[in-house]
Structures are given as C-alpha cells and as structure tokens.
Amino acid sequence: MTTQLQKFVLTTFLGSLLALTGLQALAAPQAQPPGQAVQPQTPEEIEEEKKKKKKKQQEQAEQQQAQEEQKRQQQQKQTEQQQNVNERQRQQQQKQEQQQQAVNERQREQQEDLQLTKAQRQEQERQVQLQKQQEQQLQQKRRQQEQQLQQRRVSKQEQQERVRKQEQQLALYRQNIALREELAQREAQNLRLQKRIQHLRFQEQYEERLRAQRAALQRARYDYDNDPFYYTAPNYRYRRGGNSYRTNQYGIRQMERALQAGYNEGYRAGRADRQDRWRYDYRSAFAYQDANYGYEGRYLEQDEYQYYFREGFQRGYEDSYYGRNQYGRRNDQYGRGRDDGNIIDGVNDEWLIAGAVVAAIIGYELLTD
C-alpha cells in the first residue's frame, strides 16, 4: 500500500513537473535552429562597420559643406550684383556731378567775361579813350607832315623794277599755298587730339578767310601803272631788327595793315585758348605760324609782312587771353555782338590795335630831305 502510494505521488509529481516545463517552453523565446546561432563579430567586421559609418559621416559632412558653399556662392553673387548696381549708380551720379560742374564752370566763366567789376570797366574805358586820343594826334601829325612834302616820283626804270620784284613776290606766295594747307591739316589733327574745340573752330574760320583771300588773288588783275606806291619816292624811314629801311607812305600803311590783321587774329586765338582752358601759347597757333592773312603780295615782301603780322598777333593774343585792353580795343563801328568773321577790305577788324602801339613797333619817321 505504501509502495503504490509512493508510485502515485511520484507519477503526479512528474506529470506536474512536465506540465510546468511545457508552459515554460511556450513562454520562452524560440530557440535558433541548429546551424543558425548568432556568431560574435570579428575584429575585421567591426573595423569595416566603423569605416562605413565614418564614410557615411564624411559624405554627410561633404554634402552639408557643398550646400553651405552653394549658399555662400549665391550670397556672393547677390552681393556682387548689388555692388555692380551701386557702382553704376555711383558712376552715373559722378557723371551727373561732373556735367553739373562743367555747366557751373561755363556759367562762372561767362559771368567773369560779362560781369567785370566797376573799376575794371572804368580802367578799360580810360584806356580806350586814351588810345583814341593818341590815334587822332598821330593821324593829324602825319597829315600835316605829308602836306608839307611834295610827292616826288621815281624814275620809270625804278618803277618797272618795283613791279618786277612785286610779281616775283606774288608768284612765290602762290607756290607756298599748298605747303601751308598741309601744315593746317596737321595742326587741326593735333587740336582734335588735345580736345581744344574752340581753338579748332577758330583755325577753321581762319582757313576759310585765307581761302577767300587766295581766291581773290587768283582772280585779280592789277594795274601797276596807276598804283602810286610804284612811282612814289621813299619818304619814310623805319627800323626793324636793328636795321634801317626806307619806304613811302603806302608801304607804311601796309605794315599797319599787317599789325592790325595780326592783332585781330591773335585776339580771336587768345579768346579760344582761354575758353578751352589751355595754357598761354600763341606761338603754336597755326594763324601765328602762317601769318599771311591780309597779305596781297604787294608793297612788302612776304617775310616782312609776316613779321608785323606776328607782332600784332602776339599783342592781340595777350590782351584777349588775360581779358584786358593794353594794346588795343574793340572796334565800335564794327558792331557789338557780331562775331561772324566778315572780311572788311581784306582784314577782319573786329578788334583794333592802338595807333601808338603801331607807331612804336614800326618806329617810322618822316624824311624831310
């Protein structure tokens, strides 16, 4: 009885134990099938995994850096565009300021030319009146002296010699015309390069007057027999370059004519250079180098006419460039406001050189013997 009871208890205990073991097996995770158990990682695999992770981090860093660089470039491009816009605006503003400054400068110069001080006006008027008085006195003295002399005639042979010499001078002058035109073209090109607009305009006007004069000389038919210069004996002595020469009153008139033509052209050239804000430089002017305007090939040799033309040119240039009336004045009979370059008796006499200046330059005296 006891043995059976023991068997029963043992059987019951084993059954309970098996049941409990089955429940635990159901609750526990399913075991890996044979041959598929998790193997521990090798050092190589761990190192490879680190490399992959590091590579991925580098790629992410490079991508982020590329994005930042693209963003920086866009910002730089926008900045450059804005700078270009600002620079264009600055240049435009600077150009407008320069234009305004140029306008203001022209207005200032015009005001300086037109609005002389009261003292300057009075001084100029005083000089003009003094010049007129001196000219009247000189003209009166000359008329009295010439009335005292009887007009003496030269011999027929000397008259013919004067005519022959005159024709040679005129032929030589005509030959030199082409050379002067080449010089004018070169000088005009220099003026364009120097941007001397006003002086270029003056030179072009001078050339037009010179061409009109040359055309008139080509058409001229001259009667030497009825010109008193060729048969009147010398009755004046004058000095030039330290030497003494003789001529008659018609030769003296031609010297005065050369001085007057030169003074008027010099006045125009000085005014042009002042308007161009160019330095004081009368010698470089084509008109000064040419010195032929008003020359008709008569009474004086060409180089002598050029000498007196340049003497007048220098003084006219100086008066105009510095805005004064030291050597001459405006011709009241020419008409204020006119500046069209008209030719009056072969000489544009808008500005007149003073008679006292003419007498001092020529240094003439009447011969009484």
Secondary structure, 3 states (H helix, E strand, C coil): CHHHHHHHHHHHHHHHHHHHHHHHHHHCCCCCCCCCCCCCCCHHHHHHHHHHHHHHHHHHHHHHHHHHHHHHHHHHHHHHHHHHHHHHHHHHHHHHHHHHHHHHHHHHHHHHHHCCCHHHHHHHHHHHHHHHHHHHHHHHHHHHHHHHCCCCECCHHHHHHHHHHHHHHHHHHHHCHHHHHHHHHHHHHHHHHCCCHHHHHHHHHHHHHHHHHHHHHHHCCCCHHHCHHHCECCCEEEEECCEEEEECHHHHHHHHHHHHHHHHHHHHHHHHHHHCCCCCCCCCCHHHHHCCCCCCCCCCCHHHHHHHHHHHHHHHHHHHHCCCCCCEEECCCCCCCCCCCCCECCECCCEEECHHHHHHHHCCEECCC
